[in-house]
Amino acid sequence: MTWRATTETGTTYEYDGHLVKITSDGGEYSIKPWLMMSAPQTDDLMVPWAYEGWASGEYKSPWRSRREPVVGERFYVSGRDEWRISTPIVSVEDSP
């Protein structure tokens, strides 16, 4: 599945099946995703590895196992050397 998501700040995250291309006012770059997930909008949002039991896979967190962004939630993507978490997603559409 390929998709394009836009955040409330206008940044786009576009997944082509292999890379996530992130385009914002600061430029454009890509991440080969090792991990992608959607997270609800909260005041105390933490990265997934901050939760107890993350390493063992037994953690309980609000993070979803969905690999696609969800409107109204934040989107997290990480690769080998970097990670990004978005502002809330306002639209998601299928990419050709």
Secondary structure by P-SEA (a helix, b strand, c coil): ccccccccccbbbbbcccbbbbbcccccccccccccccccccccccccccccccccccccccccccccccccbbbbbbcccccccccccccccccc
